[in-house]
Amino acid sequence: MKNFKFLLIGIFFGIVLTKSEVISWFRIYEMFKFQSFHMYGIIGSAVILGIPLMYLFNKQKIKTNQGVAVKIELREKGLSKNLLGGIIFGLGWALGGACPGPMFALIGKGIIPIVVVLFGAVLGAFAYHGIKHKLPH
């Protein structure tokens, strides 16, 4: 019962994703074809919100539900590694029509075929876990 608040936050997040049309395959399609600013505006607003949050994380002003300060260690990975990861993520997003967050909102909305995409995402996460020790981190 003590984690009930996280369920409510998740439900609220799903409602926001649905109402803002972030889970719409057509909106995602428009974004990748550069036909609409809608998704870029939402992503841009998330980046703008993330900047002060990262500042607060680094100043240790934000704490976990146990009262421990959140510390984020920034590591430089290199431009090529970030570009490669971004390309792989973007291809999965474009082919599947959903990024990881909205997958659950789509399932909750009754879009059953997205289960195949979720299965692929979970399979990819397990595959990465299996080979991450061989990758140059």
C-alpha positions as CSV (number, residue, x, y, z in Angstrom):
1,M,0.0,0.0,0.0
2,K,3.0,2.4,0.6
3,N,3.8,2.2,-3.2
4,F,0.2,3.2,-4.2
5,K,1.3,6.7,-4.9
6,F,3.6,5.4,-7.7
7,L,0.7,3.6,-9.3
8,L,-1.3,6.9,-9.2
9,I,1.7,8.8,-10.8
10,G,1.9,6.1,-13.5
11,I,-1.8,6.4,-14.3
12,F,-1.5,10.2,-14.4
13,F,1.5,9.9,-16.7
14,G,-0.5,7.6,-19.0
15,I,-3.4,10.1,-19.1
16,V,-1.0,13.0,-20.0
17,L,0.6,10.9,-22.7
18,T,-2.8,10.0,-24.2
19,K,-4.3,13.5,-24.0
20,S,-1.2,15.1,-25.5
21,E,-1.3,12.6,-28.4
22,V,2.3,11.5,-27.7
23,I,1.2,7.9,-28.1
24,S,-0.4,8.6,-31.5
25,W,1.5,6.7,-34.2
26,F,0.3,9.4,-36.7
27,R,2.0,12.1,-34.5
28,I,5.2,10.1,-34.4
29,Y,5.0,9.5,-38.2
30,E,4.6,13.3,-38.7
31,M,7.6,14.0,-36.5
32,F,9.9,11.6,-38.4
33,K,8.8,13.1,-41.7
34,F,9.3,16.6,-40.4
35,Q,5.6,17.5,-41.1
36,S,4.6,18.8,-37.7
37,F,6.1,20.6,-34.8
38,H,3.8,18.9,-32.2
39,M,6.2,16.2,-31.0
40,Y,9.3,18.5,-31.2
41,G,7.5,21.0,-29.0
42,I,6.7,18.3,-26.4
43,I,10.3,16.9,-26.5
44,G,11.7,20.4,-26.3
45,S,9.6,21.3,-23.3
46,A,10.8,18.1,-21.6
47,V,14.4,19.2,-22.3
48,I,13.7,22.7,-20.9
49,L,12.1,21.2,-17.8
50,G,15.1,18.7,-17.5
51,I,17.7,21.5,-17.3
52,P,16.6,22.9,-13.9
53,L,15.9,19.4,-12.6
54,M,19.4,18.3,-13.4
55,Y,20.7,21.4,-11.6
56,L,18.7,20.4,-8.6
57,F,19.9,16.8,-8.8
58,N,23.5,18.0,-8.9
59,K,23.0,20.3,-6.0
60,Q,21.4,17.3,-4.1
61,K,18.2,19.2,-3.5
62,I,16.0,16.3,-4.7
63,K,15.8,13.3,-2.5
64,T,14.4,9.8,-2.9
65,N,11.3,8.6,-1.0
66,Q,13.7,7.2,1.6
67,G,15.2,10.7,2.1
68,V,18.6,10.0,0.3
69,A,19.9,12.8,-1.9
70,V,20.0,11.8,-5.6
71,K,23.5,12.1,-7.1
72,I,23.9,11.9,-10.9
73,E,27.4,11.2,-12.1
74,L,27.9,12.5,-15.6
75,R,30.3,10.6,-17.8
76,E,31.5,11.5,-21.3
77,K,30.7,8.7,-23.7
78,G,31.8,10.4,-26.9
79,L,29.8,11.7,-29.8
80,S,29.9,8.6,-31.9
81,K,28.6,6.3,-29.2
82,N,25.7,8.7,-28.5
83,L,24.9,9.0,-32.2
84,L,24.9,5.3,-32.6
85,G,22.7,4.7,-29.6
86,G,20.4,7.5,-30.7
87,I,20.1,6.0,-34.2
88,I,19.3,2.5,-32.8
89,F,16.7,4.0,-30.5
90,G,15.2,6.2,-33.2
91,L,14.9,3.3,-35.6
92,G,13.1,1.2,-33.0
93,W,10.9,4.1,-32.3
94,A,10.1,4.7,-35.9
95,L,9.6,1.0,-36.7
96,G,7.6,0.2,-33.6
97,G,5.7,3.5,-33.5
98,A,6.3,4.0,-29.8
99,C,9.1,4.7,-27.4
100,P,9.2,2.8,-24.1
101,G,7.0,5.1,-22.0
102,P,4.0,5.2,-24.2
103,M,4.0,1.4,-24.8
104,F,2.3,0.8,-21.5
105,A,-0.2,3.7,-22.2
106,L,-1.0,2.1,-25.5
107,I,-1.6,-1.3,-23.9
108,G,-3.8,0.4,-21.3
109,K,-5.7,2.0,-24.1
110,G,-6.4,-1.4,-25.6
111,I,-3.9,-1.3,-28.6
112,I,-3.0,-5.0,-28.3
113,P,-0.5,-5.2,-31.2
114,I,1.9,-3.0,-29.2
115,V,2.6,-6.1,-27.0
116,V,4.8,-7.3,-29.9
117,V,6.8,-4.1,-29.7
118,L,7.0,-4.4,-25.9
119,F,8.2,-8.0,-26.3
120,G,10.9,-6.8,-28.7
121,A,12.0,-4.0,-26.3
122,V,12.3,-6.5,-23.4
123,L,14.1,-8.9,-25.6
124,G,16.5,-6.1,-26.7
125,A,17.1,-5.2,-23.0
126,F,18.0,-8.8,-22.2
127,A,20.2,-9.0,-25.2
128,Y,22.1,-5.9,-24.2
129,H,22.5,-7.3,-20.7
130,G,24.0,-10.4,-22.1
131,I,26.6,-8.6,-24.2
132,K,27.2,-5.4,-22.3
133,H,30.5,-6.8,-20.7
134,K,31.9,-7.1,-24.3
135,L,30.9,-3.5,-25.3
136,P,33.3,-0.6,-24.9
137,H,31.8,1.5,-22.1
